[in-house]
Amino acid sequence: MEFTKMHGAANDFVMVDARNIIIDWPKLAIAVCNRHLGIGCDSLIILLNSDKADIAMRTFDTDGSESETCGNGIRCVARYCLEKELIDPDAEEVTIETLFTINRVTFEKKDGKVVKFWANMGKPWLEADKIPVTTLHTDKDEHSLISYPVKVSGIELTLNLVSMGNPHAVHFTREPVADFPMSKIGPLVENLPIFPNRINFEVARVLDNKNIEARVWERGVGETLACGSGTCAITVASKLLGYTGSKVDIHLRGGVLQGIWNGNGEVVIGGPAEIVYEGNWPDRGIVNENSPAHGKSPALSICRDK
């Protein structure tokens, strides 16, 4: 099985063109994501045929669970499509179908070379049933999940809950994010009983009205060096709280991503997407040669339930 190792701001992926193979994807993800016994990455991304877009993608995290969307992964898919000429090399954009929605990625070019990828990530969801979260706040408006207090391991947190197709909880702190005990608190927030599908957790500190530093604990992965959908969630929460304007640079451990949200439309993120290397993964009994679907890939069907 041929693969391509890629990253977006050090959030890294193994990319597989799966249009002509059938594999036990959760099992494969657990194997290839392992940083000691496998290739090593945050997530496995597979490409499929789509009836609604140029290409479809599915994202399987380190623990084998499937994520609804992935902002850095979407940009990496866009670069992959360009490099492998799955779209017209002169194209100005590519459409990508995820489990959540159809994303449009445009290319920022300099001297004829693509230097940045801008992904339209759709509108944020702020309602409890769409995040989803079970809360006691049942009589408030749709912004009731902004500034939601919880106490975790003796630490008081104010979670700002946003869904970008996948769920996020953003906590703003006045202290440098490097000092936050992420390895201890991250998994506890991820698995709070109020989150039936678990949650991605971001700790952010506002530097000024155009810059935020952040760390991310990703559901099913652990701490990652960057998160595209997390960047969107931080952008939305900071705008609603009045901390920043419509455009903000999110400084993550792996690099800087740009978030844009005008307050009621779709969120856009910009950032890099790089190819690291290509290789071959040995057949270890997970390619299903006898499957009647082997040799053809089904189109992706939209489903928000994991």
Secondary structure by P-SEA (a helix, b strand, c coil): cbbbbbbcccbbbbbbcccccccaaaaaaaaaacccccccccbbbbbbbbccccbbbbbbccccccccccaaaaaaaaaaaaaaccccccccbbbbbcccbbbbbbbbbccccccbbbbbccccccccccccccccccccccccccbbbbbccccccccccccccbbbbbbbbcccccccccccaaaaaacccccccbbbbbbbbbcccccccccccccccccccccaaaaaaaaaaaaaacccccbbbbbcccbbbbbbbccccbbbbbbbbbbcbbbbbccccccccccccccccccbbbbccc
